[in-house]
Amino acid sequence: MSLACRFFTDTEALAAEAARLIATAIRSAVDTRGECILALTGGSSPILTYRKLTELDIDWSKIHFVQTDERMTTDRNRRSATVIESAFGIDGAGPKSISAQWHPVPAGPSGEATAAYDLQLAAIRPVGVPDIAVLGLGTDGHIASISDKDLNSPSIQRVIPTMIDGEQRLSLHPDYLASIPTRVLLAIGSTKQDALASVLAHAIGAPAVPAAVVLGTDGHIFADDSARP
């Protein structure tokens, strides 16, 4: 199986197609388990996809929202949780109010937040991983705040403390992320060209950047033409 990468001429079409794939995976998980755990990233790239997702026929009462990663700051304007809440209307300010079970990363010291979120994820699904992860691509190939040095972290927890550009963050462990059945990467903008080239090059034997490790050979990439290497 080879890594699936689709390019789009505009972000509206990209977001609509990504939302349809995610919605199909949500319905499949609900049919199989009676619920779905959806792991979401922040940043600007997924916002339109999230909003497109709210327009589709989904039983949101069966969905748990969790985070793939978060900045360890008390500044709400910089937290990924705020982006997710706004896009889905969890805070009542989005285009459509979603009634779902929302489990944001707690604010506070990194060590305490890491342990607390690990326990929270274990309570939601004691055995196994989320069903779907929606991810963004860093310009250096990082994904979900996972950099090269995090790839060899001991896989004894679901959550690990990380550092990106000198900023303390928290992330799902790369092995935990890579085990999620449906992994969707959104790559938008010309600044992602080099990173996307590295991800695609790994598929033919080049050294792995974190995004390539998490996506494996069965992840899904939705990219616009400006991100095309």
C-alpha positions as CSV (number, residue, x, y, z in Angstrom):
1,M,0.0,0.0,0.0
2,S,1.3,3.4,-0.9
3,L,0.8,6.8,0.8
4,A,-2.3,8.5,-0.7
5,C,-1.7,12.2,-1.6
6,R,-4.2,14.3,-3.5
7,F,-3.6,17.8,-4.8
8,F,-6.3,20.4,-5.2
9,T,-6.5,23.7,-7.1
10,D,-8.3,25.5,-4.3
11,T,-8.8,25.0,-0.6
12,E,-12.6,24.9,-0.7
13,A,-12.4,21.7,-2.7
14,L,-9.6,20.3,-0.6
15,A,-11.6,20.9,2.6
16,A,-14.8,19.4,1.2
17,E,-13.1,16.2,0.1
18,A,-11.2,15.9,3.4
19,A,-14.4,16.4,5.4
20,R,-16.2,13.7,3.4
21,L,-13.4,11.2,4.0
22,I,-13.4,12.1,7.8
23,A,-17.2,11.8,7.9
24,T,-17.2,8.4,6.3
25,A,-14.6,7.2,8.9
26,I,-16.7,8.7,11.7
27,R,-19.8,6.9,10.6
28,S,-17.9,3.6,10.2
29,A,-16.5,3.9,13.8
30,V,-20.0,4.7,15.2
31,D,-21.5,1.8,13.4
32,T,-18.7,-0.5,14.7
33,R,-18.2,0.8,18.2
34,G,-21.2,3.0,18.9
35,E,-18.9,6.0,19.3
36,C,-16.0,7.7,17.6
37,I,-12.9,9.4,19.0
38,L,-11.7,12.2,16.8
39,A,-8.2,13.6,17.5
40,L,-7.8,17.1,16.2
41,T,-4.9,19.5,15.6
42,G,-5.0,23.3,15.7
43,G,-3.4,25.9,13.4
44,S,-4.9,27.5,10.4
45,S,-4.8,24.6,7.9
46,P,-7.7,22.5,9.3
47,I,-10.2,25.3,10.1
48,L,-12.1,25.1,6.7
49,T,-12.1,21.3,6.8
50,Y,-13.6,21.4,10.3
51,R,-16.3,23.9,9.2
52,K,-17.1,21.7,6.2
53,L,-17.4,18.8,8.5
54,T,-20.1,20.6,10.6
55,E,-22.2,20.8,7.4
56,L,-22.4,17.0,7.0
57,D,-24.9,14.5,8.4
58,I,-23.1,13.2,11.5
59,D,-24.5,12.2,14.9
60,W,-22.3,14.5,16.9
61,S,-23.7,13.1,20.2
62,K,-21.6,9.9,19.5
63,I,-18.3,11.8,19.0
64,H,-15.5,12.4,21.5
65,F,-13.2,15.3,20.5
66,V,-9.6,15.1,21.8
67,Q,-6.5,16.9,20.8
68,T,-3.4,15.7,19.0
69,D,-1.2,18.4,20.6
70,E,-1.3,21.7,22.4
71,R,0.8,24.7,23.3
72,M,1.4,24.8,27.1
73,T,0.2,28.3,27.6
74,T,-2.7,30.0,29.4
75,D,-3.1,32.5,26.6
76,R,-6.4,31.2,25.0
77,N,-5.7,33.1,21.8
78,R,-2.6,30.9,21.2
79,R,-4.1,27.5,22.2
80,S,-5.2,25.0,19.6
81,A,-8.2,24.2,21.8
82,T,-9.6,27.6,21.0
83,V,-9.3,27.0,17.2
84,I,-11.2,23.7,17.6
85,E,-13.9,25.2,19.8
86,S,-14.5,28.0,17.4
87,A,-14.5,26.0,14.2
88,F,-17.0,23.4,15.6
89,G,-19.1,25.8,17.5
90,I,-18.3,24.1,20.8
91,D,-18.0,27.5,22.4
92,G,-21.2,28.6,20.8
93,A,-19.5,31.0,18.4
94,G,-19.0,28.8,15.4
95,P,-21.2,28.5,12.2
96,K,-23.0,25.6,13.8
97,S,-23.2,24.5,17.5
98,I,-22.0,21.0,18.0
99,S,-23.2,18.9,20.9
100,A,-20.2,16.6,21.4
101,Q,-18.0,15.4,24.2
102,W,-15.0,17.7,24.2
103,H,-11.9,16.8,26.1
104,P,-9.3,19.6,25.8
105,V,-5.8,19.4,27.1
106,P,-5.7,21.0,30.5
107,A,-3.7,24.2,31.0
108,G,-0.9,24.2,33.6
109,P,2.7,22.9,34.0
110,S,3.7,20.5,31.2
111,G,4.4,17.6,33.5
112,E,1.1,17.8,35.3
113,A,-0.8,18.3,32.0
114,T,0.9,15.4,30.3
115,A,0.0,13.0,33.1
116,A,-3.6,14.3,33.4
117,Y,-4.2,14.1,29.7
118,D,-2.8,10.5,29.5
119,L,-5.3,9.5,32.2
120,Q,-8.1,11.3,30.5
121,L,-7.5,9.5,27.2
122,A,-7.3,6.2,29.1
123,A,-10.6,6.9,30.7
124,I,-12.3,7.6,27.3
125,R,-10.8,4.4,25.7
126,P,-9.0,2.2,28.1
127,V,-7.7,-0.1,25.3
128,G,-6.8,1.1,21.9
129,V,-6.5,4.5,20.2
130,P,-8.7,7.2,18.7
131,D,-10.4,6.3,15.4
132,I,-9.3,9.4,13.4
133,A,-6.6,12.0,13.6
134,V,-6.6,15.2,11.7
135,L,-3.1,16.6,11.4
136,G,-1.2,19.6,10.1
137,L,2.3,19.8,8.7
138,G,5.1,21.9,10.1
139,T,7.5,23.6,7.7
140,D,10.3,21.4,9.0
141,G,8.3,18.2,8.7
142,H,7.1,18.1,12.3
143,I,3.6,16.9,13.0
144,A,1.4,17.2,16.1
145,S,4.3,19.0,17.8
146,I,6.5,15.9,17.3
147,S,10.0,16.7,16.2
148,D,12.8,14.3,15.3
149,K,14.1,14.0,18.8
150,D,10.6,12.8,20.0
151,L,10.5,9.8,17.6
152,N,12.5,7.6,20.0
153,S,10.5,8.5,23.1
154,P,9.6,5.5,25.3
155,S,6.1,4.4,24.3
156,I,4.9,3.8,27.9
157,Q,2.4,6.7,27.8
158,R,-0.2,8.0,25.3
159,V,1.0,11.6,25.8
160,I,4.5,13.2,25.9
161,P,5.9,16.7,26.6
162,T,7.5,18.2,23.5
163,M,9.3,21.3,22.4
164,I,8.9,23.2,19.1
165,D,10.8,26.4,18.3
166,G,11.7,26.8,22.0
167,E,8.0,26.6,23.1
168,Q,6.8,23.9,25.5
169,R,4.1,21.7,24.1
170,L,2.3,18.4,24.6
171,S,1.6,15.8,22.0
172,L,0.2,12.3,21.6
173,H,3.1,9.9,21.4
174,P,4.2,9.2,17.8
175,D,3.5,5.5,18.1
176,Y,0.1,6.2,19.5
177,L,-0.7,8.6,16.7
178,A,0.7,6.2,14.1
179,S,-1.7,3.5,15.4
180,I,-4.8,5.5,14.8
181,P,-6.6,3.8,11.9
182,T,-7.5,7.0,9.8
183,R,-4.8,9.6,9.7
184,V,-5.4,12.7,7.6
185,L,-2.7,15.3,6.9
186,L,-3.6,18.7,5.6
187,A,-0.8,20.6,3.8
188,I,-1.7,24.1,2.6
189,G,0.5,26.8,1.3
190,S,3.8,27.2,-0.4
191,T,5.7,27.2,2.9
192,K,4.9,23.4,3.2
193,Q,6.6,22.4,-0.1
194,D,9.9,21.3,1.3
195,A,8.2,19.4,4.2
196,L,5.7,17.7,1.9
197,A,8.6,16.7,-0.4
198,S,10.3,15.0,2.5
199,V,7.2,13.1,3.4
200,L,6.6,11.9,-0.1
201,A,10.3,11.1,-0.6
202,H,10.2,8.8,2.4
203,A,7.7,6.7,0.6
204,I,10.4,5.8,-1.9
205,G,13.2,5.2,0.7
206,A,14.4,8.7,1.9
207,P,15.0,9.3,5.6
208,A,11.8,9.8,7.6
209,V,10.7,13.1,8.9
210,P,8.2,12.9,11.8
211,A,5.2,13.4,9.5
212,A,6.2,10.5,7.4
213,V,6.6,8.2,10.5
214,V,3.1,9.1,11.7
215,L,1.5,8.7,8.3
216,G,3.2,5.4,7.4
217,T,2.1,4.0,4.1
218,D,-1.7,4.1,4.7
219,G,-2.2,7.8,5.7
220,H,-4.1,10.3,3.7
221,I,-2.6,13.6,2.5
222,F,-4.8,16.5,1.2
223,A,-2.6,19.3,-0.3
224,D,-3.3,22.4,-2.3
225,D,-1.3,23.1,-5.5
226,S,0.8,25.7,-3.8
227,A,2.2,23.0,-1.5
228,R,3.1,20.8,-4.4
229,P,6.9,20.1,-4.3
